[in-house]
Amino acid sequence: MLDEIYRKERKSEVQQALQNAPLELDRMIRHIFERVAADPDVNIPDLNKILSWVTCAKRPLYLGEVHLILKLPTGEPNLSLRRRLRGKFASFFNMSKLEGDNEKEDEEAKEVDEAVPIEKVEETPLDFSNLSDDGDGDDDSYDYGADGIDDGDEDKDEGEDNQNLLRRKEEFAIDERTKIEFRTIEISFSHKRIKDYLVQEGGPNPVFGPPEFAKMSIGIDVNESELELALTCLAILVDDITKDEEELNLTQYAAENFMKHIGGVDRSKISKESKLKLLEQITNVFYDHVGLRKLLRATFGEDESTKNRRKNNFFHTWFGSGEHSKTLRGCLGEIDNVDTNNFTAGQLEWIKLSVSSTKEFYKPLMMVSSMAWLTKTGFDDVAYLDKPQVYAWVLFGYLTLVSNHSTLS
């Protein structure tokens, strides 16, 4: 590219070359996607899901989080994820190993390294010299420690043998080295233009659209992707769909970013079914006391060193501005356009009142905060000495809501 610009003789020619550069990069990206799409061994839905999350996520995702995301629909992991990312998908994804300063983590890695050959993970250069459709590499011919599975003693009863095998599969499905990689490797695009291309082609005005260009199987719809991430975050918070996972369960991500994804959804372009699902989940979080307690617990987290900061952020996020409540009340305003058979009378009343009143919207949160502040198990309850001030802040915020936050206008 620089050589081409250097050869230009006029300013107008240089400007034209710069304008053409993104289009040429986009053609190259599309060409790679076309070749990958033609490979019968590639799981296109899984690839599109990875593209959606890496494009729309509000921070870089860890390898373990991508593994979990692919697992969520069925509970079945993609056993070739690492191999694909290092092989067929290496053209457009980076696997960047973080330099951690956690002594425990370093010690764990050292112990594993003594028993397992080190596999160096390098960041892909930010250019398109590596864009290819080469097959998967041989350096990672299997994933998740599959050869650590033992078939058991043949003399054992067959039923007991099968149970032992299932337990062993569950125990050895992910080896220690993989666990370390899961929490120390970030997934990102190998070039910023890949995200720009996906957003452009997944938006309302794609450059490579029909009839001149055929629709590709690889790609994303940005609005649908934001909706998917929003619903997934809400399901993590309300339905506990990742509760059995260990560290990288996306709970903290969901609590911190579900509103950003909801705000990124153009509701005029989603189906009635999607509107209903979104409305149901918002109601489950902000009306039902169980949902609110889960939201508070996920938002504050378990890390004592950051809990006070998170509580402070929670108050300022929800009561320092009417932005989030306005967005959610706008979603609740869709109630007349969906089937309401699944809602209780109490939920419907809250929804209709909340559409025009911020105070009504926050009333369930005020009740949950009041109970958390006042309820004690007895005189020996340590909560008498350790009262989280955030609950008092919520009550203060509720009582001091100004009128200009009480309407959608």
C-alpha positions in Angstrom: 0.0 0.0 0.0 2.8 2.4 0.9 4.6 1.5 -2.3 1.5 2.3 -4.3 1.1 5.7 -2.6 4.8 6.5 -3.1 4.4 6.0 -6.9 1.6 8.5 -7.2 2.5 11.8 -8.7 -0.5 14.0 -7.7 -2.3 14.7 -4.4 -5.6 13.7 -6.0 -4.1 10.3 -7.0 -2.8 9.8 -3.4 -6.3 10.6 -2.0 -7.9 8.2 -4.5 -5.5 5.4 -3.5 -6.4 5.9 0.1 -10.1 5.8 -0.6 -9.7 2.6 -2.6 -7.6 0.8 0.1 -10.4 -0.2 2.4 -12.4 -1.6 -0.5 -9.5 -3.7 -1.6 -9.0 -5.0 1.9 -12.7 -5.8 2.1 -12.5 -7.7 -1.2 -9.6 -9.7 0.3 -11.6 -10.4 3.5 -14.6 -11.5 1.5 -12.5 -13.8 -0.6 -11.1 -15.5 2.4 -14.6 -15.9 3.9 -15.8 -17.4 0.6 -13.0 -20.0 0.6 -13.6 -20.9 4.2 -17.4 -21.2 3.6 -16.7 -23.7 0.8 -14.9 -26.0 3.2 -17.4 -28.8 4.3 -15.5 -29.4 7.5 -16.1 -25.9 8.9 -19.1 -25.4 11.2 -20.5 -22.2 9.8 -23.0 -21.5 12.6 -20.2 -21.7 15.2 -17.9 -19.5 13.2 -20.7 -16.9 12.8 -21.3 -17.0 16.5 -17.7 -16.3 17.2 -17.7 -13.5 14.7 -20.8 -12.0 16.3 -19.3 -12.1 19.8 -15.9 -10.8 18.9 -17.4 -8.0 16.9 -20.0 -6.9 19.4 -18.4 -7.7 22.7 -17.5 -4.7 24.8 -14.1 -6.1 25.7 -11.8 -8.8 24.4 -13.0 -12.3 25.1 -10.9 -15.0 26.7 -10.5 -18.3 24.9 -12.4 -20.0 27.7 -15.3 -17.5 27.2 -15.5 -18.3 23.5 -15.5 -22.0 24.4 -18.4 -21.4 26.8 -20.3 -19.3 24.2 -20.2 -22.1 21.7 -21.3 -24.5 24.4 -24.4 -22.6 25.5 -27.0 -23.6 23.0 -26.7 -27.4 23.5 -24.2 -27.9 26.3 -21.9 -29.6 23.8 -18.4 -28.1 23.4 -16.7 -27.5 20.1 -13.8 -29.9 20.4 -11.9 -28.3 17.6 -12.1 -24.7 18.7 -8.4 -24.2 19.5 -7.3 -26.1 16.4 -9.6 -24.0 14.2 -8.4 -20.7 15.7 -4.8 -21.7 15.0 -5.5 -23.2 11.6 -8.4 -22.4 9.3 -9.4 -19.3 11.2 -5.9 -18.0 11.9 -6.4 -15.6 8.9 -8.8 -13.5 10.8 -8.4 -14.2 14.5 -5.5 -13.5 16.9 -4.8 -15.6 20.0 -2.8 -13.2 22.2 -1.4 -14.7 25.4 -1.5 -12.3 28.3 1.5 -11.7 30.5 -0.1 -12.3 33.8 1.5 -11.1 37.1 -0.4 -13.5 39.3 2.1 -15.6 41.2 -0.3 -18.4 41.7 -1.1 -18.6 38.0 2.5 -18.4 37.1 3.3 -21.3 39.5 0.4 -23.4 38.0 1.7 -22.8 34.5 5.2 -23.8 35.6 4.0 -27.0 37.1 2.0 -27.9 34.0 5.0 -26.9 31.7 7.1 -29.5 33.5 4.7 -32.2 32.4 3.3 -30.8 29.1 5.4 -29.5 26.2 5.0 -25.7 25.9 3.0 -24.5 22.9 4.0 -21.0 22.1 1.0 -18.7 21.2 2.1 -15.7 19.2 0.0 -12.8 18.2 -0.7 -12.6 14.5 0.9 -9.6 12.7 -1.6 -6.9 11.9 -1.5 -7.2 8.2 -2.9 -9.5 5.5 0.2 -11.4 4.6 -1.2 -14.3 6.6 -4.6 -14.3 4.9 -5.0 -17.8 3.5 -7.3 -20.8 3.7 -4.7 -23.2 4.8 -5.8 -26.3 6.7 -5.6 -26.8 10.4 -2.1 -27.2 11.8 -0.7 -30.4 13.1 0.7 -28.8 16.3 -2.7 -29.2 18.0 -4.1 -32.4 16.6 -6.4 -33.0 19.5 -8.1 -30.7 22.0 -9.1 -31.0 25.7 -6.9 -33.8 26.7 -8.9 -36.5 24.9 -6.2 -39.1 25.4 -6.5 -38.8 29.1 -9.8 -40.7 29.0 -9.5 -44.3 30.4 -11.9 -47.0 29.4 -11.9 -48.6 32.8 -11.6 -52.2 33.9 -13.2 -54.6 31.5 -14.2 -57.0 34.3 -16.4 -54.3 35.9 -20.1 -54.4 35.6 -21.1 -52.7 32.3 -23.4 -50.1 33.9 -20.9 -49.1 36.5 -18.2 -49.1 33.8 -20.3 -46.6 31.7 -20.8 -44.4 34.8 -17.1 -44.4 35.5 -16.3 -43.6 31.9 -18.7 -40.6 31.9 -17.2 -39.3 35.2 -13.7 -39.7 33.7 -14.8 -37.9 30.5 -16.1 -35.1 32.5 -13.0 -35.0 34.7 -10.5 -35.2 31.9 -12.4 -33.3 29.2 -10.2 -30.2 29.7 -6.7 -30.7 30.9 -4.8 -28.3 33.1 -2.8 -26.7 30.3 -6.0 -26.0 28.4 -7.5 -24.4 31.5 -4.6 -22.1 31.8 -4.9 -21.2 28.1 -8.6 -20.6 28.6 -8.0 -17.8 31.1 -4.8 -16.3 29.7 -5.4 -16.1 25.9 -7.5 -13.4 24.4 -9.3 -13.7 21.1 -9.4 -10.7 18.8 -9.4 -9.9 15.0 -6.1 -10.1 13.3 -6.9 -6.7 11.6 -9.2 -3.9 12.6 -10.6 -3.8 9.1 -12.2 -7.3 9.6 -14.5 -5.8 12.3 -15.2 -2.8 10.1 -16.1 -5.2 7.2 -18.4 -7.3 9.3 -20.2 -4.2 10.7 -20.5 -2.7 7.2 -21.8 -5.9 5.6 -24.0 -6.7 8.5 -25.6 -3.3 8.6 -28.4 -1.7 6.5 -26.1 -0.7 3.6 -23.7 -3.5 2.6 -21.2 -2.8 -0.2 -21.1 -6.4 -1.4 -24.9 -6.9 -1.5 -27.2 -8.5 -4.0 -27.9 -8.6 -6.9 -24.2 -7.9 -7.8 -22.9 -10.1 -5.1 -24.4 -13.4 -3.8 -25.3 -13.6 -0.1 -22.6 -15.3 1.9 -23.1 -17.9 4.6 -20.3 -16.4 6.7 -21.2 -13.0 8.2 -23.3 -11.4 10.8 -26.4 -9.2 11.1 -25.2 -6.5 13.6 -28.7 -5.9 15.0 -29.4 -9.6 15.5 -26.0 -10.0 17.0 -26.6 -7.3 19.6 -29.9 -8.9 20.4 -28.3 -12.3 20.8 -25.7 -10.9 23.2 -28.3 -9.0 25.1 -30.6 -12.1 25.5 -27.6 -14.3 26.4 -26.5 -11.8 29.1 -30.0 -11.7 30.6 -30.2 -15.5 30.5 -26.9 -15.7 32.3 -28.2 -13.3 35.0 -31.7 -14.7 35.4 -31.6 -18.3 34.3 -28.2 -19.2 35.6 -27.3 -20.9 32.3 -23.5 -20.7 33.2 -23.8 -21.5 36.9 -21.9 -24.8 36.6 -18.9 -23.2 35.0 -15.9 -22.3 37.1 -14.1 -19.0 36.5 -15.0 -17.8 33.0 -18.8 -18.0 33.3 -19.4 -14.5 31.8 -21.5 -13.5 34.8 -19.5 -10.4 35.5 -19.5 -9.5 31.8 -23.3 -10.0 31.6 -23.9 -7.7 34.6 -21.6 -5.0 33.3 -22.7 -5.0 29.6 -26.3 -6.3 29.2 -27.5 -2.7 29.0 -25.0 -1.8 26.4 -26.2 -4.6 24.2 -29.9 -3.8 24.8 -29.1 -0.2 23.9 -27.5 -1.4 20.6 -30.7 -3.1 19.5 -33.0 -1.4 16.9 -36.3 -2.8 18.2 -38.1 -1.7 15.0 -36.1 -4.4 13.1 -36.6 -7.4 15.3 -39.4 -9.9 15.3 -42.4 -10.0 17.7 -41.0 -13.2 19.2 -37.7 -11.4 19.9 -39.5 -8.4 21.4 -41.5 -10.8 23.6 -38.4 -12.6 24.8 -36.6 -9.4 25.5 -39.6 -8.0 27.4 -39.9 -11.2 29.5 -36.3 -11.2 30.5 -36.3 -7.5 31.4 -39.4 -8.2 33.6 -37.7 -11.2 35.2 -34.7 -9.0 36.1 -36.3 -5.8 37.2 -39.7 -6.8 38.6 -39.1 -10.2 40.2 -37.2 -10.0 43.5 -35.2 -13.1 42.7 -34.0 -11.6 39.5 -33.1 -8.3 41.2 -31.1 -10.1 43.9 -29.2 -12.1 41.2 -28.5 -8.8 39.3 -27.1 -7.2 42.5 -25.0 -10.2 43.4 -23.6 -10.5 39.9 -22.9 -6.7 39.7 -21.1 -6.5 43.0 -19.1 -9.7 42.4 -17.2 -11.7 45.0 -13.9 -9.8 44.8 -13.8 -7.7 48.0 -11.1 -5.4 46.6 -13.4 -4.2 43.9 -16.8 -4.6 45.5 -17.1 -1.0 46.8 -16.1 0.5 43.5 -18.7 -1.7 41.7 -21.4 -0.6 44.2 -20.5 3.0 43.6 -20.7 2.5 39.8 -24.1 0.8 40.2 -25.6 3.8 41.9 -24.2 6.3 39.5 -25.1 4.1 36.5 -28.8 3.7 37.4 -29.6 6.8 39.4 -27.0 9.3 38.1 -28.7 9.3 34.7 -32.1 8.3 33.3 -30.5 6.8 30.2 -30.8 3.1 31.1 -34.2 3.3 32.7 -35.4 5.2 29.7 -34.2 2.5 27.3 -35.7 -0.3 29.4 -39.0 1.5 29.7 -39.0 1.9 26.0 -38.7 -1.9 25.7 -41.6 -2.3 28.2 -43.6 0.0 25.9 -43.8 -2.8 23.4 -46.2 -4.7 25.7 -49.2 -3.9 23.4 -47.4 -5.4 20.4 -46.8 -8.9 21.9 -48.7 -11.8 23.4 -49.1 -11.2 27.1 -50.4 -14.6 28.1 -47.2 -15.5 29.9 -47.2 -12.4 32.2 -48.9 -12.3 35.6 -51.4 -9.6 36.5 -48.7 -8.0 38.8 -46.1 -8.0 36.0 -48.5 -6.4 33.5 -49.5 -3.7 36.0 -45.8 -2.9 36.8 -45.0 -2.8 33.1 -47.8 -0.4 32.2 -47.0 1.9 35.1 -43.3 1.8 34.4 -43.7 3.0 30.8 -44.6 6.4 32.0 -42.9 6.5 35.5 -39.3 5.9 36.4 -40.3 5.7 40.1 -42.7 2.8 39.3 -40.0 1.1 37.3 -37.5 1.3 40.2 -40.1 0.3 42.9 -39.2 -3.4 43.0 -35.5 -2.5 43.3 -36.4 -0.2 46.1 -38.2 -3.0 47.9 -35.4 -5.5 47.5 -32.8 -2.9 48.7 -35.0 -2.1 51.7 -35.3 -5.8 52.7 -31.5 -6.3 52.2 -30.9 -3.2 54.4 -33.4 -4.0 57.2 -33.7 -7.8 57.3 -31.4 -9.5 59.9 -31.5 -13.1 61.1 -30.9 -12.1 64.7 -29.0 -9.9 67.1 -25.8 -11.9 66.4 -26.1 -11.3 62.7 -22.8 -9.7 61.4 -24.9 -7.6 59.0 -25.7 -5.3 61.9 -22.1 -4.2 61.9 -21.5 -4.5 58.1 -24.4 -2.8 56.3 -23.6 -2.3 52.6 -24.3 1.4 52.1 -25.3 0.9 48.4 -28.8 -0.2 49.6 -29.2 3.1 51.4 -28.0 4.9 48.3 -30.6 3.1 46.2 -33.3 4.2 48.6 -31.9 7.7 48.5 -31.8 7.6 44.6 -35.4 6.3 44.5 -36.7 9.0 46.7 -34.9 11.9 44.9 -35.8 10.9 41.3 -36.5 14.2 39.5 -39.5 14.6 37.2 -37.6 14.8 34.0 -36.6 11.1 34.5 -40.2 10.1 34.9 -41.2 10.1 31.2 -39.7 8.8 28.0 -39.5 12.2 26.5 
